[in-house]
Amino acid sequence: MDRKYRVSTGGVGQPDSGLDDESAQESRDLEATLKHGFRKRRLLLTATAGLIVVTGLLVHFSTTGIVGDFVGDALYAVLVYLVLSVVFVRRPSWQVAVAAILLCAALEVFQLTGLPTSLTELFAPFRYLLGTTFNALDLVAYAVGVLAATGVSTWRQPD
């Protein structure tokens, strides 16, 4: 593989990137713009996650029955999607969605072990994080929540 070397004033050979100074500056500007965009996206996702937590708690304490449980579980899945989106901000939405559904399903299956119930005795808020009893309908709610969050996050305004 041939590489071009330029000699700097210090006489040390450096690989030539093939970019002139103007192109290199444009590249740095683009990187800075992308970094700023990712920071802005993370802030928006975090704020949205806060709203989802408040909404989920309102649903939990103000509703009863299967509809309230379903909506609460769907909002939980939306929250998982948002948290993973913050962490993996550079990943495509579909990859974050797959990870969110798998994580939610794993937590639901984990409830079959009885360990989450034991953990809630030690620290009550674990109940909201891990759940206590397995319910197959929760898996459907998780899928609905993650798919809705993915749809909203990838939706674009028409030109």
Contact map, one row per residue, 1 for C-alpha under 8 A:
111000000000000000000000000000000000000000000000000000000000000000000000000000000000000000000000000000000000000000000000000000000000000000000000000000000000000
111100000000000000000000000000000000000000000000000000000000000000000000000000000000000000000000000000000000000000000000000000000000000000000000000000000000000
111110000000001100000000000000000000000000000000000000000000000000000000000000000000000000000000000000000000000000000000000000000000000000000000000000000000000
011111000000001100000000000000000000000000000000000000000000000000000000000000000000000000000000000000000000000000000000000000000000000000000000000000000000000
001111100000111100000000000000000000000000000000000000000000000000000000000000000000000000000000000000000000000000000000000000000000000000000000000000000000000
000111110000111100000000000000000000000000000000000000000000000000000000000000000000000000000000000000000000000000000000000000000000000000000000000000000000000
000011111111110000000000000000000000000000000000000000000000000000000000000000000000000000000000000000000000000000000000000000000000000000000000000000000000000
000001111111110000000000000000000000000000000000000000000000000000000000000000000000000000000000000000000000000000000000000000000000000000000000000000000000000
000000111111000000000000000000000000000000000000000000000000000000000000000000000000000000000000000000000000000000000000000000000000000000000000000000000000000
000000111111000000000000000000000000000000000000000000000000000000000000000000000000000000000000000000000000000000000000000000000000000000000000000000000000000
000000111111100000000000000000000000000000000000000000000000000000000000000000000000000000000000000000000000000000000000000000000000000000000000000000000000000
000000111111110000000000000000000000000000000000000000000000000000000000000000000000000000000000000000000000000000000000000000000000000000000000000000000000000
000011110011111000000000000000000000000000000000000000000000000000000000000000000000000000000000000000000000000000000000000000000000000000000000000000000000000
000011110001111100000000000000000000000000000000000000000000000000000000000000000000000000000000000000000000000000000000000000000000000000000000000000000000000
001111000000111110000000000000000000000000000000000000000000000000000000000000000000000000000000000000000000000000000000000000000000000000000000000000000000000
001111000000011111100000000000000000000000000000000000000000000000000000000000000000000000000000000000000000000000000000000000000000000000000000000000000000000
000000000000001111100000000000000000000000000000000000000000000000000000000000000000000000000000000000000000000000000000000000000000000000000000000000000000000
000000000000000111110000000000000000000000000000000000000000000000000000000000000000000000000000000000000000000000000000000000000000000000000000000000000000000
000000000000000111111111000000000000000000000000000000000000000000000000000000000000000000000000000000000000000000000000000000000000000000000000000000000000000
000000000000000001111111000000000000000000000000000000000000000000000000000000000000000000000000000000000000000000000000000000000000000000000000000000000000000
000000000000000000111111100000000000000000000000000000000000000000000000000000000000000000000000000000000000000000000000000000000000000000000000000000000000000
000000000000000000111111110000000000000000000000000000000000000000000000000000000000000000000000000000000000000000000000000000000000000000000000000000000000000
000000000000000000111111111000000000000000000000000000000000000000000000000000000000000000000000000000000000000000000000000000000000000000000000000000000000000
000000000000000000111111111100000000000000000000000000000000000000000000000000000000000000000000000000000000000000000000000000000000000000000000000000000000000
000000000000000000001111111110000000000000000000000000000000000000000000000000000000000000000000000000000000000000000000000000000000000000000000000000000000000
000000000000000000000111111111000000000000000000000000000000000000000000000000000000000000000000000000000000000000000000000000000000000000000000000000000000000
000000000000000000000011111111100000000000000000000000000000000000000000000000000000000000000000000000000000000000000000000000000000000000000000000000000000000
000000000000000000000001111111110000000000000000000000000000000000000000000000000000000000000000000000000000000000000000000000000000000000000000000000000000000
000000000000000000000000111111111000000000000000000000000000000000000000000000000000000000000000000000000000000000000000000000000000000000000000000000000000000
000000000000000000000000011111111100000000000000000000000000000000000000000000000000000000000000000000000000000000000000000000000000000000000000000000000000000
000000000000000000000000001111111110000000000000000000000000000000000000000000000000000000000000000000000000000000000000000000000000000000000000000000000000000
000000000000000000000000000111111111000000000000000000000000000000000000000000000000000000000000000000000000000000000000000000000000000000000000000000000000000
000000000000000000000000000011111111100000000000000000000000000000000000000000000000000000000000000000000000000000000000000000000000000000000000000000000000000
000000000000000000000000000001111111110000000000000000000000000000000000000000000000000000000000000000000000000000000000000000000000000000000000000000000000000
000000000000000000000000000000111111111000000000000000000000000000000000000000000000000000000000000000000000000000000000000000000000000000000000000000000000000
000000000000000000000000000000011111111100000000000000000000000000000000000000000000000000000000000000000000000000000000000000000000000000000000000000000000000
000000000000000000000000000000001111111110000000000000000000000000000000000000000000000000000000000000000000000000000000000000000000000000000000000000000000000
000000000000000000000000000000000111111111000000000000000000000000000000000000000000000011000000000000000000000000000000000000000000000000000000000000000000000
000000000000000000000000000000000011111111100000000000000000000000000000000000000000000000000000000000000000000000000000000000000000000000000000000000000000000
000000000000000000000000000000000001111111110000000000000000000000000000000000000000000000000000000000000000000000000000000000000000000000000000000000000000000
000000000000000000000000000000000000111111111000000000000000000000000000000000000000010010000000000000000000000000000000000000000000000000000000000000000000000
000000000000000000000000000000000000011111111100000000000000000000000000000000000000110010000000000000000000000000000000000000000000000000000000000000000000000
000000000000000000000000000000000000001111111110000000000000000000000000000000000000000000000000000000000000000000000000000000000000000000000000000000000000000
000000000000000000000000000000000000000111111111000000000000000000000000000000000000000000000000000000000000000000000000000000000000000000000000000000000000000
000000000000000000000000000000000000000011111111100000000000000000000000000000000110110000000000000000000000000000000000000000000000000000000000000000000000000
000000000000000000000000000000000000000001111111110000000000000000000000000000000110010000000000000000000000000000000000000000000000000000000000000000000000000
000000000000000000000000000000000000000000111111111000000000000000000000000000000000000000000000000000000000000000000000000000000000000000000000000000000000000
000000000000000000000000000000000000000000011111111100000000000000000000000000000100000000000000000000000000000000000000000000000000000000000000000000000000000
000000000000000000000000000000000000000000001111111110000000000000000000000000100110000000000000000000000000000000000000000000000000000000000000000000000000000
000000000000000000000000000000000000000000000111111111000000000000000000000000000000000000000000000000000000000000000000000000000000000000000000000000000000000
000000000000000000000000000000000000000000000011111111100000000000000000000000000000000000000000000000000000000000000000000000000000000000000000000000000000000
000000000000000000000000000000000000000000000001111111110000000000000000001001100000000000000000000000000000000000000000000000000000000000000000000000000000000
000000000000000000000000000000000000000000000000111111111000000000000000000000100000000000000000000000000000000000000000000000000000000000000000000000000000000
000000000000000000000000000000000000000000000000011111111100000000000000000000000000000000000000000000000000000000000000000000000000000000000000000000000000000
000000000000000000000000000000000000000000000000001111111110000000000000001000000000000000000000000000000000000000000000000000000000000000000000000000000000000
000000000000000000000000000000000000000000000000000111111111000000000001001100000000000000000000000000000000000000000000000000000000000000000000000000000000000
000000000000000000000000000000000000000000000000000011111111100000000000000000000000000000000000000000000000000000000000000000000000000000000000000000000000000
000000000000000000000000000000000000000000000000000001111111110000000000000000000000000000000000000000000000000000000000000000000000000000000000000000000000000
000000000000000000000000000000000000000000000000000000111111111000010011000000000000000000000000000000000000000000000000000000000000000000000000000000000000000
000000000000000000000000000000000000000000000000000000011111111100011001000000000000000000000000000000000000000000000000000000000000000000000000000000000000000
000000000000000000000000000000000000000000000000000000001111111000000000000000000000000000000000000000000000000000000000000000000000000000000000000000000000000
000000000000000000000000000000000000000000000000000000000111111100000000000000000000000000000000000000000000000000000000000000000000000000000000000000000000000
000000000000000000000000000000000000000000000000000000000011111110110000000000000000000000000000000000000000000000000000000000000000000000000000000000000000000
000000000000000000000000000000000000000000000000000000000001011111111000000000000000000000000000000000000000000000000000000000000000000000000000000000000000000
000000000000000000000000000000000000000000000000000000000000001111111000000000000000000000000000000000000000000000000000000000000000000000000000000000000000000
000000000000000000000000000000000000000000000000000000000000000111111100000000000000000000000000000000000000000000000000000000000000000000000000000000000000000
000000000000000000000000000000000000000000000000000000000000001111111110000000000000000000000000000000000000000000000000000000000000000000000000000000000000000
000000000000000000000000000000000000000000000000000000000011001111111111000000000000000000000000000000000000000000000000000000000000000000000000000000000000000
000000000000000000000000000000000000000000000000000000000001000111111111100000000000000000000000000000000000000000000000000000000000000000000000000000000000000
000000000000000000000000000000000000000000000000000000000000000001111111110000000000000000000000000000000000000000000000000000000000000011001000000000000000000
000000000000000000000000000000000000000000000000000000000010000000111111111000000000000000000000000000000000000000000000000000000000000000001000000000000000000
000000000000000000000000000000000000000000000000000000010011000000011111111100000000000000000000000000000000000000000000000000000000000000000000000000000000000
000000000000000000000000000000000000000000000000000000000000000000001111111110000000000000000000000000000000000000000000000000000000000001001100100000000000000
000000000000000000000000000000000000000000000000000000000000000000000111111111000000000000000000000000000000000000000000000000000000000000001111110000000000000
000000000000000000000000000000000000000000000000000100110000000000000011111111100000000000000000000000000000000000000000000000000000000000000000100000000000000
000000000000000000000000000000000000000000000000000000010000000000000001111111110000000000000000000000000000000000000000000000000000000000000100100000000000000
000000000000000000000000000000000000000000000000000000000000000000000000111111111000000000000000000110010000000000000000000000000000000000001110110000000000000
000000000000000000000000000000000000000000000000000100000000000000000000011111111100000000000000000000000000000000000000000000000000000000000100110110000000000
000000000000000000000000000000000000000000000000100110000000000000000000001111111110000000000000000000000000000000000000000000000000000000000000000000000000000
000000000000000000000000000000000000000000000000000000000000000000000000000111111111000000000000000100010000000000000000000000000000000000000000000000000000000
000000000000000000000000000000000000000000000000000000000000000000000000000011111111100000000001100100000000000000000000000000000000000000000000010011000000000
000000000000000000000000000000000000000000001101100000000000000000000000000001111111110000000000000000000000000000000000000000000000000000000000000010000000000
000000000000000000000000000000000000000000001100100000000000000000000000000000111111111000000000000000000000000000000000000000000000000000000000000000000000000
000000000000000000000000000000000000000000000000000000000000000000000000000000011111111110000001001100000000000000000000000000000000000000000000000000000000000
000000000000000000000000000000000000000001001000000000000000000000000000000000001111111110101001000000000000000000000000000000000000000000000000000000000000000
000000000000000000000000000000000000000011001100000000000000000000000000000000000111111110000000000000000000000000000000000000000000000000000000000000000000000
000000000000000000000000000000000000000000000000000000000000000000000000000000000011111110000000000000000000000000000000000000000000000000000000000000000000000
000000000000000000000000000000000000000000000000000000000000000000000000000000000001111111100001000000000000000000000000000000000000000000000000000000000000000
000000000000000000000000000000000000010011000000000000000000000000000000000000000001111111100000000000000000000000000000000000000000000000000000000000000000000
000000000000000000000000000000000000010000000000000000000000000000000000000000000000000111110000000000000000000000000000000000000000000000000000000000000000000
000000000000000000000000000000000000000000000000000000000000000000000000000000000000100111111011000000000000000000000000000000000000000000000000000000000000000
000000000000000000000000000000000000000000000000000000000000000000000000000000000000000001111111000000000000000000000000000000000000000000000000000000000000000
000000000000000000000000000000000000000000000000000000000000000000000000000000000000100000111111100000000000000000000000000000000000000000000000000001001100000
000000000000000000000000000000000000000000000000000000000000000000000000000000000000000000011111110000000000000000000000000000000000000000000000000001000000000
000000000000000000000000000000000000000000000000000000000000000000000000000000000000000000111111111000000000000000000000000000000000000000000000000000000000000
000000000000000000000000000000000000000000000000000000000000000000000000000000001001100100111111111100000000000000000000000000000000000000000000000000000000000
000000000000000000000000000000000000000000000000000000000000000000000000000000001000000000001111111110000000000000000000000000000000000000000000011001000000000
000000000000000000000000000000000000000000000000000000000000000000000000000000000000000000000111111111000000000000000000000000000000000000000000000000000000000
000000000000000000000000000000000000000000000000000000000000000000000000000000000001000000000011111111100000000000000000000000000000000000000000000000000000000
000000000000000000000000000000000000000000000000000000000000000000000000000010011001000000000001111111110000000000000000000000000000000000000000010000000000000
000000000000000000000000000000000000000000000000000000000000000000000000000010000000000000000000111111111000000000000000000000000000000000000110010000000000000
000000000000000000000000000000000000000000000000000000000000000000000000000000000000000000000000011111111100000000000000000000000000000000000000000000000000000
000000000000000000000000000000000000000000000000000000000000000000000000000000000000000000000000001111111110000000000000000000000000000000000000000000000000000
000000000000000000000000000000000000000000000000000000000000000000000000000010010000000000000000000111111111000000000000000000000000000000100100000000000000000
000000000000000000000000000000000000000000000000000000000000000000000000000000000000000000000000000011111111100000000000000000000000000000100100000000000000000
000000000000000000000000000000000000000000000000000000000000000000000000000000000000000000000000000001111111110000000000000000000000000000000000000000000000000
000000000000000000000000000000000000000000000000000000000000000000000000000000000000000000000000000000111111111000000000000000000100000000000000000000000000000
000000000000000000000000000000000000000000000000000000000000000000000000000000000000000000000000000000011111111100000000000000000110111001100000000000000000000
000000000000000000000000000000000000000000000000000000000000000000000000000000000000000000000000000000001111111110000000000000000000010000000000000000000000000
000000000000000000000000000000000000000000000000000000000000000000000000000000000000000000000000000000000111111111110000000000000000000000000000000000000000000
000000000000000000000000000000000000000000000000000000000000000000000000000000000000000000000000000000000011111111111000000000000111110000000000000000000000000
000000000000000000000000000000000000000000000000000000000000000000000000000000000000000000000000000000000001111111000000000000000000110000000000000000000000000
000000000000000000000000000000000000000000000000000000000000000000000000000000000000000000000000000000000000111111110000000000000000000000000000000000000000000
000000000000000000000000000000000000000000000000000000000000000000000000000000000000000000000000000000000000011111111100000000000001100000000000000000000000000
000000000000000000000000000000000000000000000000000000000000000000000000000000000000000000000000000000000000011011111110000000000000000000000000000000000000000
000000000000000000000000000000000000000000000000000000000000000000000000000000000000000000000000000000000000011011111111000001100111000000000000000000000000000
000000000000000000000000000000000000000000000000000000000000000000000000000000000000000000000000000000000000001001111111100000100011100000000000000000000000000
000000000000000000000000000000000000000000000000000000000000000000000000000000000000000000000000000000000000000001111111110000000000000000000000000000000000000
000000000000000000000000000000000000000000000000000000000000000000000000000000000000000000000000000000000000000000111111111101000000000000000000000000000000000
000000000000000000000000000000000000000000000000000000000000000000000000000000000000000000000000000000000000000000011111111111100001000000000000000000000000000
000000000000000000000000000000000000000000000000000000000000000000000000000000000000000000000000000000000000000000001111111100000000000000000000000000000000000
000000000000000000000000000000000000000000000000000000000000000000000000000000000000000000000000000000000000000000000111111100000000000000000000000000000000000
000000000000000000000000000000000000000000000000000000000000000000000000000000000000000000000000000000000000000000000011111111000000000000000000000000000000000
000000000000000000000000000000000000000000000000000000000000000000000000000000000000000000000000000000000000000000000011111111100000000000000000000000000000000
000000000000000000000000000000000000000000000000000000000000000000000000000000000000000000000000000000000000000000000001001111111000000000000000000000000000000
000000000000000000000000000000000000000000000000000000000000000000000000000000000000000000000000000000000000000000010011001111111110000000000000000000000000000
000000000000000000000000000000000000000000000000000000000000000000000000000000000000000000000000000000000000000000011001000111111111000000000000000000000000000
000000000000000000000000000000000000000000000000000000000000000000000000000000000000000000000000000000000000000000000000000011111110000000000000000000000000000
000000000000000000000000000000000000000000000000000000000000000000000000000000000000000000000000000000000000000000000000000011111110000000000000000000000000000
000000000000000000000000000000000000000000000000000000000000000000000000000000000000000000000000000000000011001000010000000001111111000000000000000000000000000
000000000000000000000000000000000000000000000000000000000000000000000000000000000000000000000000000000000001001000011000000001111111100000000000000000000000000
000000000000000000000000000000000000000000000000000000000000000000000000000000000000000000000000000000000000001001011001000000100111110000000000000000000000000
000000000000000000000000000000000000000000000000000000000000000000000000000000000000000000000000000000000001001101001000000000000011111000000000000000000000000
000000000000000000000000000000000000000000000000000000000000000000000000000000000000000000000000000000000001101100000000000000000001111101000000000000000000000
000000000000000000000000000000000000000000000000000000000000000000000000000000000000000000000000000000000001000000000000000000000000111111100000000000000000000
000000000000000000000000000000000000000000000000000000000000000000000000000000000000000000000000000000000000000000000000000000000000011111110000000000000000000
000000000000000000000000000000000000000000000000000000000000000000000100000000000000000000000000000000000000000000000000000000000000001111111000000000000000000
000000000000000000000000000000000000000000000000000000000000000000000100100000000000000000000000000000000001000000000000000000000000011111111100000000000000000
000000000000000000000000000000000000000000000000000000000000000000000000000000000000000000000000000000011001000000000000000000000000001111111110000000000000000
000000000000000000000000000000000000000000000000000000000000000000000000000000000000000000000000000000000000000000000000000000000000000111111111000000000000000
000000000000000000000000000000000000000000000000000000000000000000000110110010000000000000000000000000000000000000000000000000000000000011111111100000000000000
000000000000000000000000000000000000000000000000000000000000000000000000110111000000000000000000000010011000000000000000000000000000000001111111110000000000000
000000000000000000000000000000000000000000000000000000000000000000000000010010000000000000000000000010000000000000000000000000000000000000111111111000000000000
000000000000000000000000000000000000000000000000000000000000000000000000010000000000000000000000000000000000000000000000000000000000000000011111111100000000000
000000000000000000000000000000000000000000000000000000000000000000000000111111000000000000000000000000000000000000000000000000000000000000001111111110000000000
000000000000000000000000000000000000000000000000000000000000000000000000010011001000000000000000100110000000000000000000000000000000000000000111111111000000000
000000000000000000000000000000000000000000000000000000000000000000000000000000000000000000000000100000000000000000000000000000000000000000000011111111100000000
000000000000000000000000000000000000000000000000000000000000000000000000000001000000000000000000000000000000000000000000000000000000000000000001111111110000000
000000000000000000000000000000000000000000000000000000000000000000000000000001001100000000000000000000000000000000000000000000000000000000000000111111111000000
000000000000000000000000000000000000000000000000000000000000000000000000000000001000000000001100100000000000000000000000000000000000000000000000011111111100000
000000000000000000000000000000000000000000000000000000000000000000000000000000000000000000000000000000000000000000000000000000000000000000000000001111111110000
000000000000000000000000000000000000000000000000000000000000000000000000000000000000000000000000000000000000000000000000000000000000000000000000000111111110000
000000000000000000000000000000000000000000000000000000000000000000000000000000000000000000001000000000000000000000000000000000000000000000000000000011111110000
000000000000000000000000000000000000000000000000000000000000000000000000000000000000000000001000000000000000000000000000000000000000000000000000000001111111000
000000000000000000000000000000000000000000000000000000000000000000000000000000000000000000000000000000000000000000000000000000000000000000000000000000111111100
000000000000000000000000000000000000000000000000000000000000000000000000000000000000000000000000000000000000000000000000000000000000000000000000000000000111110
000000000000000000000000000000000000000000000000000000000000000000000000000000000000000000000000000000000000000000000000000000000000000000000000000000000011111
000000000000000000000000000000000000000000000000000000000000000000000000000000000000000000000000000000000000000000000000000000000000000000000000000000000001111
000000000000000000000000000000000000000000000000000000000000000000000000000000000000000000000000000000000000000000000000000000000000000000000000000000000000111
